């Protein structure tokens, strides 16, 4: 599995773990909400997504720099 797949798996597992209590948020007998409010889940999930975006950007920039340095090296030696 690539690091990108691992990251997405971790993001999805975190989202599922945080959202699972809200899937069944209504108590069948009383009608009162139970579990984590949706706003709290959204506030917890957003930093995870932003962190993934940050590290994906860093990874992409590093790969582009490596490709650029290789292509510059090839042009100089050719």
N, C-alpha and C positions, 0 to 999 in steps of 0.2 A: 504494500500500500504506500502511495506517495505521501509526502508530508502534507500536501494540500488535502488529500482525502482524509488523513488523520485529523486535520484541523476542522474540516467540515463535520466529521463524525463527532468531534468534541463539542462543536457549537450546537449541533442538533440534539445531542444527549443533554446538554445543559438546558436548552430550551424545553425539551420534553420534561426534564426533572422539575423545572420551575413552573411549567404550565399544567402538569398532571393534576395538582390539587384543584385547579380551577375548572377542569373538564367536568367534574361532578360537583359544582359549586353550590348547588341548591339541595338542601336537606329535603328529602321527599315528604317527610311528615310535617315539618313546620313551615317550609317555604322560606326560611331565613338563609341568607347567604353564609356559606362556610368556606374556609380555605383562604387562599391568597387572593386579594383583589387584583383585577386585571391591570390596574395602573402600576401596582408594585411589581408585577411580573414584567411589564414593559420596561420599567425603570431598571430592573435587574438584567434583562436580556440585551438592552441597548449597549452597555459597556462591553459585553462579550462580542457583539457584532463589530463594534468600533475597534476593539483590539485585533480582531481577525483582519479587518481592513488594513490596519496599520502594518501588521507583520506581512500581509500579502503584498502591500505596496513596497516595503523594504526588499522583500524577496525578488519582486519583479524588477526593481531598479538595479539590484545587484546583478541579475541575469543580463539585463540590457547593457550594463557597463562591461561585463565580461565579453559579451558578443561584440560590442563596439571595439574593445581593445584588441580582440582577435582579428577583426576585419581591418583595423588600422595597421596592425602588424603585417597582415598579408599584403596590403597595398604598398607598404614601404619596402618589402622584400621582393616583390614581384617585378 
